[in-house]
Amino acid sequence: MKDKKKFPLSWRVTAYIVMIGFTLLTTGPLIWLGYSSFKPNADIVRNIFSFPKAFYTENYERAWRLNFPASISGANRATMGTFAVNSLIYASTGTIFTTLFAMAAGYALSKFRYRISSAIYGFFMMGLLLNVYAVIVPLFVMENKLGIQDTRLGVILPYIAFGMPFATFLAASFIKGLPDEVEEAAIIDGASYLGVFWNVIIPMSRPVVGTILIFIFLQNWNEFVLVLVLTSKLAIRSLPVGINAFAGGMSRDYGTQFAALVIGTVPMLVFYSMFNKRLQEGFAGGALKG
């Protein structure tokens, strides 16, 4: 009762109105996109806001199977299935290696107290100030010189590099709060530092490991600029870039275009809804523990 007296009724009503309005602005376009993807193109052109008279699933069949670009024959063609598999490869591989390297770096920086530990940690944190647009040109030139431009390896390596700063920050903050006595007891029992890392640090750091996995996977799955610039072959491009190409190549077929957008959006909505609670717990409990 005391909490309610702090905020007048008018403030609470205003807050609810703002939250409801924000929810409608966020979910409204997604709902419209969802039911519009089940409408024939003619119905969409006739009335873009009308509900479908029947579920027209051919949009999804055409979006999944159709080769793009249809005007080009040869190896430089791809389907939505190809884009989805590439996204899964990039997101999964990048997430696993980023999490592993970040946990190792966090353990070293928080528990091995060398003189240069603070300087190295500072370099990692400087990575938080960089964005992909600032380094995309030199990155493209460097990969071209190394011969990994237009390859899957040339995509995965930048994914790992751009995910490391924030993941290392989370890992180091959490591991720093773990008691040193547990690590010292394991070493006294004869465990090596590698054994301590795998058998003590990783099991005790499950909350932050889960947070890093979820956060980095979402980031990698939705990444657009790196794949767009560093690849030219459609066969190795990811789902967001593929959908962009799909939309440009079939700009008049809105039904198929909307179906392609839904195919790219639904997996992330499902993934986030499944792990939303774990992500919040990791940020609240794990990242702030140190």
C-alpha positions as CSV (number, residue, x, y, z in Angstrom):
1,M,0.0,0.0,0.0
2,K,2.8,2.4,0.7
3,D,4.3,1.9,-2.8
4,K,1.0,2.8,-4.4
5,K,0.7,6.0,-2.4
6,K,4.1,7.1,-3.8
7,F,2.6,7.3,-7.3
8,P,-0.7,9.1,-7.9
9,L,-3.3,7.4,-10.0
10,S,-2.7,9.8,-12.9
11,W,1.0,8.7,-13.1
12,R,0.1,5.0,-13.0
13,V,-2.5,5.5,-15.8
14,T,-0.1,7.4,-17.9
15,A,2.6,4.7,-17.4
16,Y,0.2,2.0,-18.4
17,I,-0.9,4.0,-21.5
18,V,2.8,4.4,-22.5
19,M,3.6,0.8,-22.0
20,I,0.5,-0.4,-23.9
21,G,1.3,2.0,-26.8
22,F,4.9,0.8,-26.9
23,T,3.7,-2.8,-26.9
24,L,1.3,-2.1,-29.8
25,L,4.0,-0.3,-31.8
26,T,6.3,-3.3,-31.3
27,T,4.0,-6.2,-31.8
28,G,1.6,-4.6,-34.3
29,P,4.0,-4.8,-37.4
30,L,4.8,-8.4,-36.5
31,I,1.2,-9.4,-36.3
32,W,0.5,-7.6,-39.6
33,L,3.5,-9.3,-41.2
34,G,2.3,-12.7,-39.9
35,Y,-1.2,-12.7,-41.3
36,S,-0.2,-10.9,-44.5
37,S,2.2,-13.7,-45.3
38,F,-0.8,-16.0,-45.7
39,K,-2.5,-13.8,-48.3
40,P,-2.1,-13.9,-52.1
41,N,-0.2,-11.1,-53.6
42,A,-3.4,-9.7,-55.3
43,D,-5.2,-9.5,-51.9
44,I,-2.2,-7.7,-50.4
45,V,-2.1,-5.1,-53.2
46,R,-5.9,-4.6,-53.0
47,N,-6.0,-4.1,-49.2
48,I,-2.8,-4.4,-47.2
49,F,-4.6,-4.4,-43.8
50,S,-7.3,-6.9,-44.5
51,F,-7.2,-10.3,-42.9
52,P,-6.7,-13.4,-45.1
53,K,-9.9,-15.1,-46.4
54,A,-8.0,-18.4,-46.2
55,F,-4.6,-19.5,-45.3
56,Y,-2.6,-19.3,-48.5
57,T,0.5,-21.4,-47.7
58,E,2.0,-21.3,-51.2
59,N,3.9,-18.2,-50.3
60,Y,6.0,-20.2,-47.8
61,E,6.5,-23.1,-50.3
62,R,7.6,-20.6,-53.0
63,A,9.8,-18.6,-50.6
64,W,11.6,-21.8,-49.3
65,R,12.1,-23.5,-52.6
66,L,12.6,-20.7,-55.1
67,N,16.1,-20.1,-56.4
68,F,17.5,-16.6,-56.2
69,P,18.3,-14.9,-58.5
70,A,16.0,-16.7,-60.9
71,S,17.6,-14.9,-63.9
72,I,21.1,-16.4,-63.2
73,S,22.0,-20.0,-63.8
74,G,25.0,-21.7,-62.3
75,A,26.6,-22.0,-58.8
76,N,25.8,-18.4,-57.7
77,R,22.2,-19.3,-56.8
78,A,20.7,-20.1,-53.4
79,T,17.4,-20.8,-51.7
80,M,16.0,-19.9,-48.3
81,G,17.1,-23.3,-47.0
82,T,20.7,-22.5,-48.0
83,F,20.6,-19.2,-46.2
84,A,19.1,-20.7,-43.1
85,V,21.8,-23.5,-42.9
86,N,24.5,-20.8,-43.4
87,S,23.0,-18.7,-40.6
88,L,22.9,-21.8,-38.3
89,I,26.6,-22.6,-39.1
90,Y,27.8,-19.0,-38.6
91,A,25.8,-18.4,-35.4
92,S,26.5,-21.8,-33.8
93,T,30.2,-21.9,-34.6
94,G,30.8,-18.3,-33.7
95,T,28.9,-18.6,-30.4
96,I,30.7,-21.7,-29.3
97,F,34.2,-20.4,-29.9
98,T,33.4,-16.9,-28.6
99,T,32.0,-18.4,-25.3
100,L,35.0,-20.7,-24.9
101,F,37.6,-18.0,-25.6
102,A,35.8,-15.4,-23.4
103,M,35.6,-17.8,-20.5
104,A,39.3,-18.6,-20.8
105,A,40.2,-14.9,-21.0
106,G,37.9,-14.1,-18.1
107,Y,39.5,-16.7,-16.0
108,A,43.0,-15.5,-16.8
109,L,42.3,-11.9,-16.4
110,S,40.4,-12.2,-13.1
111,K,42.4,-14.9,-11.3
112,F,45.9,-14.6,-12.7
113,R,47.0,-11.3,-11.3
114,Y,49.9,-10.3,-13.6
115,R,51.1,-6.7,-13.9
116,I,49.8,-6.4,-17.4
117,S,46.4,-8.0,-16.6
118,S,44.7,-4.6,-16.2
119,A,46.2,-3.4,-19.5
120,I,45.0,-6.5,-21.4
121,Y,41.6,-6.2,-19.8
122,G,41.6,-2.5,-20.9
123,F,42.3,-3.5,-24.5
124,F,39.4,-5.9,-24.4
125,M,37.1,-3.2,-23.1
126,M,38.3,-0.8,-25.9
127,G,36.7,-3.3,-28.2
128,L,33.3,-2.3,-26.8
129,L,33.9,1.2,-28.3
130,L,34.3,-0.2,-31.9
131,N,31.5,-1.0,-34.2
132,V,31.5,-2.9,-37.5
133,Y,31.1,0.2,-39.6
134,A,34.4,1.7,-38.3
135,V,36.5,-1.3,-39.4
136,I,34.6,-2.9,-42.2
137,V,36.8,-1.4,-45.0
138,P,40.2,-2.4,-43.5
139,L,38.7,-5.8,-42.5
140,F,37.7,-6.4,-46.1
141,V,41.1,-5.4,-47.4
142,M,42.9,-7.6,-44.8
143,E,40.7,-10.6,-45.6
144,N,41.3,-10.1,-49.3
145,K,45.1,-10.1,-48.7
146,L,44.8,-13.3,-46.6
147,G,42.7,-15.0,-49.2
148,I,39.8,-15.7,-46.9
149,Q,37.4,-13.1,-48.3
150,D,34.2,-14.7,-49.7
151,T,34.6,-17.8,-47.4
152,R,32.8,-19.1,-44.4
153,L,36.0,-18.8,-42.3
154,G,36.2,-15.1,-43.3
155,V,32.7,-14.6,-41.7
156,I,33.2,-16.7,-38.6
157,L,36.5,-15.1,-37.5
158,P,35.0,-11.5,-37.4
159,Y,31.9,-12.9,-35.5
160,I,34.3,-14.2,-32.8
161,A,36.3,-11.0,-32.7
162,F,33.3,-8.7,-32.4
163,G,31.7,-10.9,-29.7
164,M,34.8,-11.3,-27.5
165,P,34.8,-7.8,-25.8
166,F,31.4,-8.0,-24.2
167,A,31.5,-11.7,-23.6
168,T,34.9,-11.3,-21.9
169,F,33.5,-8.5,-19.7
170,L,30.6,-10.7,-18.6
171,A,32.9,-13.7,-17.9
172,A,35.6,-11.7,-16.0
173,S,33.0,-9.9,-13.9
174,F,31.4,-13.2,-12.9
175,I,34.6,-15.3,-12.3
176,K,36.1,-12.5,-10.3
177,G,33.4,-13.0,-7.7
178,L,34.0,-16.7,-7.3
179,P,35.9,-17.6,-4.1
180,D,39.6,-18.2,-4.5
181,E,39.5,-20.9,-1.9
182,V,37.7,-23.3,-4.3
183,E,40.4,-22.8,-6.9
184,E,43.2,-23.1,-4.4
185,A,41.7,-26.4,-2.9
186,A,41.6,-27.9,-6.4
187,I,45.3,-27.0,-7.0
188,I,46.3,-28.4,-3.7
189,D,44.6,-31.7,-4.7
190,G,46.8,-31.8,-7.8
191,A,44.6,-30.2,-10.4
192,S,46.3,-28.2,-13.2
193,Y,45.1,-24.8,-14.2
194,L,43.4,-26.3,-17.2
195,G,41.7,-28.9,-15.0
196,V,40.6,-26.1,-12.6
197,F,39.1,-24.2,-15.6
198,W,37.2,-27.2,-16.9
199,N,36.1,-28.9,-13.7
200,V,35.7,-25.9,-11.3
201,I,35.3,-22.6,-13.1
202,I,33.1,-23.7,-15.9
203,P,30.6,-25.6,-13.7
204,M,30.4,-22.7,-11.2
205,S,29.9,-20.2,-14.1
206,R,26.9,-21.8,-15.7
207,P,24.7,-18.7,-15.3
208,V,27.1,-16.5,-17.2
209,V,27.9,-19.2,-19.7
210,G,24.2,-19.5,-20.5
211,T,23.9,-15.7,-20.8
212,I,26.9,-15.4,-23.2
213,L,25.6,-18.3,-25.3
214,I,22.2,-16.8,-25.7
215,F,23.3,-13.2,-26.2
216,I,26.1,-14.0,-28.7
217,F,23.9,-16.4,-30.7
218,L,21.1,-13.8,-31.1
219,Q,23.7,-11.3,-32.1
220,N,25.3,-13.6,-34.7
221,W,22.0,-14.8,-36.1
222,N,20.8,-11.2,-36.8
223,E,24.2,-9.9,-38.1
224,F,23.9,-8.3,-41.5
225,V,26.7,-5.9,-42.5
226,L,29.7,-8.4,-42.1
227,V,28.1,-11.0,-44.4
228,L,26.9,-8.5,-46.9
229,V,30.4,-6.9,-47.3
230,L,32.7,-9.9,-46.8
231,T,30.8,-12.3,-49.1
232,S,29.6,-12.1,-52.7
233,K,28.5,-15.7,-53.3
234,L,24.9,-16.2,-52.5
235,A,25.6,-19.9,-51.5
236,I,27.5,-18.8,-48.4
237,R,25.3,-15.8,-47.3
238,S,23.2,-15.8,-44.2
239,L,19.5,-15.6,-43.7
240,P,19.2,-11.8,-43.1
241,V,21.3,-11.0,-46.2
242,G,19.5,-13.6,-48.2
243,I,16.1,-12.2,-47.2
244,N,17.3,-8.7,-48.3
245,A,18.3,-10.2,-51.7
246,F,15.0,-12.1,-51.8
247,A,13.0,-8.9,-51.3
248,G,15.0,-6.9,-53.8
249,G,14.7,-9.6,-56.5
250,M,10.9,-10.2,-56.0
251,S,9.8,-6.7,-54.9
252,R,6.4,-7.2,-56.7
253,D,5.6,-10.5,-55.0
254,Y,4.8,-9.2,-51.6
255,G,3.2,-12.5,-50.3
256,T,6.4,-14.4,-51.0
257,Q,8.5,-11.6,-49.6
258,F,6.5,-11.5,-46.4
259,A,6.8,-15.3,-46.0
260,A,10.5,-15.0,-46.3
261,L,10.6,-12.3,-43.6
262,V,8.5,-14.5,-41.3
263,I,10.9,-17.5,-41.9
264,G,13.8,-15.3,-40.8
265,T,11.9,-13.8,-37.8
266,V,10.1,-16.7,-36.2
267,P,13.2,-18.7,-35.1
268,M,14.6,-15.7,-33.1
269,L,11.2,-15.0,-31.5
270,V,10.9,-18.6,-30.4
271,F,14.5,-18.7,-29.2
272,Y,14.2,-15.5,-27.2
273,S,10.9,-16.5,-25.7
274,M,12.4,-19.9,-24.5
275,F,15.6,-18.3,-23.0
276,N,14.4,-14.9,-22.0
277,K,14.3,-15.7,-18.3
278,R,17.8,-17.3,-18.4
279,L,19.1,-14.2,-20.2
280,Q,17.7,-11.8,-17.6
281,E,18.9,-13.9,-14.7
282,G,22.4,-14.0,-16.2
283,F,22.6,-10.3,-16.6
284,A,21.1,-9.5,-13.2
285,G,23.0,-12.2,-11.2
286,G,26.0,-13.1,-13.2
287,A,27.2,-10.0,-14.8
288,L,26.9,-7.9,-11.7
289,K,28.3,-10.5,-9.3
290,G,31.8,-9.1,-9.6
